[in-house]
Amino acid sequence: MNHSKKVAFYTLGCKLNFSETSGIARTFEEEGYARVDFHDQPDIFIINTCSVTENADKKCKQLVKQAKKISPDSYVAIIGCYAQLKPEEISKIKGVNMVLGAAEKFNILKHIEEVDAEKASKIVTSEIKHVKEFFPSYSIGDRTRTFLKVQDGCDYFCSFCTIPLARGRSRSNNVTQTIKVAKEVALTDVKEIVLTGVNIGDFGKGTDESFFDLVKELDEVSGINRFRISSIEPNLLTNEIIDFVSTSKRFVPHFHIPLQSGSDAVLKLMRRRYDTSLYANRIQQIKTLMPDACIGVDVIVGYPGETDEEFLKTVHFLKDLDISYLHVFTYSERNNTTAVRSTDVVPIEIRKERSKQLHMLSDKKKRFFYEQQLGKPVTVLFETENHDGFMHGFTENYLKIKAPFNPNFVNQLKRVIPFKLDYEGLMLAKVQIEEVV
């Protein structure tokens, strides 16, 4: 047991990374390491990186520099997607002692314990095609909700994406093992589990189990009030899943479904596995069964070959869709993708302009969705923070609710009626109609 060493973690990127950092941190705590804040003079810094966010290399360098300023003698380990894709590049950053790829990051404790007194640099990465093991994890820290990793990797090779190269093939535990982890979470104070992964609809691929099987079993896990499905591909969000969620005990009416483009020609170029008519059909199915469901949509603007005409198709397609908000990504070139070889490049200025247009459309969609919910009773799970006398929480259909701070409401489910929008676009609510047990 190592009671003297202090370890700090810093996570870049997606919710899946946060979930994995939590799992890795617990292995250190179980061995007696003290988990501390980044600024508390740690002996070891572990930085979990991302390959999707822009300037991954710049951010990584900044964090290493910061770490060395805080603790000049500290040991710095870099893990995660960027570490898998560019290990050599990272190892050249001044101050980096260890770089671990996709499979090795879960054995980081063992690697660190093996490192000799000279703090020699160590790079361990496997070829991504050999990464086959699945490591479950869930985030703890926010006692209201947790992100439960149910799947990793992706077998889709969309032309703009490096994730299959960073995380490997699609893999997951079986339903029984996943339920076991969910029951572990159910023993904590957490009231809501968000299911996360790289391509969660692919759960069980290669076996006779499916994501739908998992959803049905999770719905029976007591001790958790809500399950939320994070991003799921439209071709994998089947009608049977939508039908089930509409009558489910615990799954909430909130979906996040990547679209990427409202032009079939651009979807083809991107190598997506659906067209706009399938996408529109899914939205219609959700809204027919759950009129108040919240639907979030990912869109990429400025993809090579996206002419003004194709972009306008995306705008019109989104305007007509009954969706609630957009996540807009401006296309940026990535090494090792097929898109990067395209000569049909959209100028950066046009990309930015298109992004601005879609952000404005998103604001309109969100406001319209919120206005439709006024006066309807909803259930809010209130969070801990006190912001200038107010507290926030999310409803089952992902409305952000703002109410006067009351310590008795923290991590409690309350029935409320949202009655107005304030300048932040949040609902102020008449609270405490009743408590939800």
N, C-alpha and C positions, 0 to 999 in steps of 0.2 A: 504494500500500500504506500502511496506517495502523498504524504500529508503536507509537504512543504511547497510543492510546485503550484503556481497560479497559471491558469490557462484562459485566454480570451478568444472569442470567435467573432468574425465579421462575415456577414452573408450578403452577396450581391445577387440580383436576379429574381427568380420566380419563387412562388410559394413552395414548390417542390424542394428547392434548395434550402429554404428555411426549415422545412420539415426534416430534411436530412441532417442539417446542422444540429438541430435539437437532439436527434437520435445519437449522433456522434458525441455530442457534449455529455449526454447521460453516461456513455461508456467511460469517459474521463472521471466524471463525478463518482461513479461506482468504484473506481480505483483510488479514490481519495484525493484527486486533484481538486483545487478550489477554482470554480468558475468565476471569473471576475469580469468587470467592465474593461473595454478596450483601453481606457485611460488609467487603469489601476495598476500600473507597472507589472504586467504579466511576465512570467518567465517564457511562456510559449504563446505565440499568436497563430491562429489557424484562420486562413482567409478562404472562404468558399466562393469560387468565381463563376461567372456566367459568360456564355459565348454569344448570347443574343443581344444584350445591351450594347449600345455603341461605346466605343472607347474602352473596351474591356482591359486592354493593355495599359492605357493611361491610368485608369482607376486602380488597377493592381499595383502599379509603380507608386502611386500616391500613398496607398495604404501601407505598403512596405516601408516607405520613407517615414511615414507617421509613426509606425510601430517602432522603428529603430530610434526615433527621437524620444519616444516615451520610455522605452527600455533598451538602451544601447546593446546590452548583452543578451537580449532575448533570442529565442529560436523561432524562426518564421517558416511556417509550412503553408504551401498553396495547394488547394484541392479544387475539384469541381470541373465544370465543362471546359473552361478555358485552359485548365491544366492538362486535360486530356488532349486538346487540340494542338496546343503550342508549348509542350514541356520544355523544349530547348530554349525557346525565347524567354520563358519565365525564369529558367535557371540562371540566365545571364543578368537578371535584375539584381543590382547590388543589395545584399542583405537577405536574399532568399536562401534558406538552408535546405528546404525539402519541397519537392513537387510530386504530388501523387495523382494518378489518373483515376478513371471512372471506377475500376474495381478496387483499387488499393485504398481509396479514401476511407472505406469502412474499416480498414485495419490500421488506421493511422496511429492508434495508441501503441500497437505492437511495433510499428516502424520507429516511433519516437523513443520507445524504451530501448530499442536496439542501438540507437545512435550513440556513438562513443563520445567520450569527454571532449574531443576536439571539435565537436559540432560540425562534422564533415557534411558537405552537401550531399543530398541523396535524391536522385530522380527515379521514380518507379512508375512506369506506365506500361500497360499491355496493349497489344493491338486490339482495337475496339471489337473486332469480330470474335475475340476470345472471351469477352465480358458477358457472362451468361447468368450469373447469380443474381437473385433478387434480395435486396435488404429492405425490410419494412421500416418505416419510421413515422413519427408524428411530432408535431410541434407542441411544446408546452411553454407557458410563459404568460400567454393571455389566457386567464382561467375561464373565459367565457366560451371561446371556441378553439378548435384545434384543426390543423391540416393533416389529414391522414393519407399517407402515400400508399396507394393500392396497386400502382403499376409504374414501370420504368421503361425507357427506351422507345423506339419507334421504327416500324418497318416501312413507313411511307418515306419516299425520297422526294419531297416537294422541292422544286428547283431553287427556292430561295433559302433553304434551311440547312443548318449544320448540326442540328440536334442528333440525328441518327449517328453522325460521326463522333459526337461528344458523349453520347449515352448508350449507344449500341442498340441491339435488337429488342423488340418488344418482349417484356417478360413480367410475370407477377407471381404472387403466391397463389395457392388455391383458396377457395371460398372459406373452408374451415379455418385455415391459418389466419386469414384476413379478419374473420369474425373474432378470433381469439384476441387479436390486437385491439379491435374496436371495443371489446369487453373490458380490456385493460384501461382504455381511455374512459369508459363508462364508470369506472371506480373513482375517477378524479372529480373535481368540481365542474368540469366542462359540460356545457349543455348542448353545444352544437359541433358537429363534425363536418368539415368540408373535405370531400373526396378529391384527392389530387394525384397527378401522374403526368407523364408526357403525352400519352394518348389513351386516356382511361377507358374509352369505349372498346379498346382492344383487350381488356382484361380477359385472361383465360385463353388467349390465342394459342392454338396448337393443342388444346385439351378439349374435353367435352363440356367445359364450363364456360359461361359467358358473363359479361357485365350485368346483364339482366338477372342472372342467378344470384349474383352478389347483392344487387339492389334489394331483391326479395328477402334475402336472409338478413341484411342489415336492418330492414324495416322491423324486424322482430327483436332487435337488441334493446333491452330496457336499460334505463339509466341515462339514455341520450334522448333529448327532446326533438332534435332536428338533425337531419342529414341534408347537405347541400351538394349538388353535383357541380364540380368546377367545369372548366372548358371541355366540351365533348364534340367530336367531329360530326357534322350533320348526317353523313352516311352511316354512322354508328349509333346515332340517337334514333332507335327504332320506335315505331308506333306503339309497340308493346311496353317499352319503357315509359313513354309519354302517358299512355293509358294508366299504367300502374301508379305513376307519381300523382296523377289527378285524384286518385282515391286513397292514397297512401296515408298511414298513420304518422310517419315521421319525415318523409321526403318533402321538401318545400318547393313551391311553384316558382323556381328561379333557374333559368338555364343560361349558360354562356356558350354560344355556338359560333365558332369561327366561320366567316364568310370569305374574307380576303379580297374578293372582287365581285361586283355585280354584273360583270361581263363574261359570258361563256367563253369567248375567245381567250381572254386573259386567264381564266381558270384553267383552261387547257394548257397554256404556256407554263403555268405554275405547277402543272401536274397534280391538281387537286382531284379528288375522287368523286365528285358530284357536279351537278350543274345548277343553275339558278332555279329551275322549276322544282327540283328535289328540295332545295333549301326553302323556297316559298311554301311548299307543301308541309314541311316540318313546323314552320311558324304557324301556319293555319291550324294544324292539328293541335298544337299547344293552346292557342288562343280559343279554339272552339271548346275545348274541355276545361281550360283554366283562364277565363277572360282577364283575370287580374294578375296573371303570371308576369314576372319580370324577365325580359330577354335581352341579354347583352351580346354584342356582335364585334368580332375582330375584323378590321379592314386594313389592307396594305395599299398605300397610294404611291404612284410613281414607279410601279414595276416596269422593267424594260418591255417596250411594246404597248404600253398603256397610252393610246392616243387620246386626244381631247374627247373624241367620240366615245371611246370605251369608258373613259372616266365618267362621262355624263350618264352612260348606262348604269354605272354603279350608283350615282347620285339618285337617279329616278327610281331604281330598284329599291334603294333604302327608304326613300320618301314614302313609297307605297306600302312598305312592310310595317306591320304592327309590332315594332320593337321598342325597347326602352332606353337604350344608351349604346354608344359605340366606343370601342377602344381603337384609336386610329394609330397606325404605325406608318412612318415614312420609310419607304424602301431604302435600305442601305446595302451596299455590296458586301458580300462575304466570300472569303477565299474558299476553295473546295466546293463551290456550288455551281450548278450548270448556268444559273442566271447570270453569274458574273462574267460569263464569256459572251453574253449578248452584246451586239453592237447597237441595238435599238434603244439607246439610253435616254431616259427622261432627264432633262436638266434639273439640277438641284432646286433652283428658284421655283420651277413649276411644281416640283414635288411639295415644296413648302406651302405654296398657294393652295394646292389641292387638299393638303392636310388641314389648313385653316378652314376651308369650306366645309369639310366633314366634321370638324370640331364644332362649328356653328350648328350644323344639322343635329349633331348629338345633343347639344344643349337644348335645342327645341324639342327633340324627342323626349328627353328626360323630363323637361318641365311639363309637357303634355301628359306623360305617364303619371307624374306626381299629382297633377291637377285632377286626373280621373279618380284618384284614390281618396280625395278629400271626403270626409264624412263616413268612410267605411271602417267598421271595427277591424283592427288588426292586432297581432301579438308582437310585442317588441322584446328582444333580449337586450337588456341594458348593460352597458360596459362600465368599467371602473372609473375612468377619468372624470375629473371635475374641471370643466372648461368655463372659467368666469361664471360660476354659479349654474352652469348647465351640464347635462349629461347626454350622451348619444347612445343609440342602439339601432339594430336593424330588425325590420319586420321579416316575416317569412318570405315575402316577395321583395325583399332587399330595398325597401324604402329606408332612407336614413332618417331617424326620428330624433328630435331634439326636445328635451323637457327640463324643467328646473331640477337641479341636482338634489337627489334624495339618497343618502347612504343605504337606506333599506331596499332600494331598487336594484343595487349593484348585483349583476349576474342573476337577476330574476326575470322571469317572463311575465309581462303585464299586458292585459287587454287595454288598448287605447283607441281613441278616435282622433285621427289627424284632422285638425280643423283649419290650418292655414299654412301657406308657404312663407318663410321669411327670406331675407335678402340672400342667405347662403343657398337658397333653394331647398332648404330642409323643411320638414314638417314640424310645426310645434303641435304638441298633442295634449289633449285633456287626458291626464293619466289616472290610473288607479280606478278603473271601472271595476276590475276584479283581478285577482291574481290567478295565473294559470299554473296548475299543479302538474 
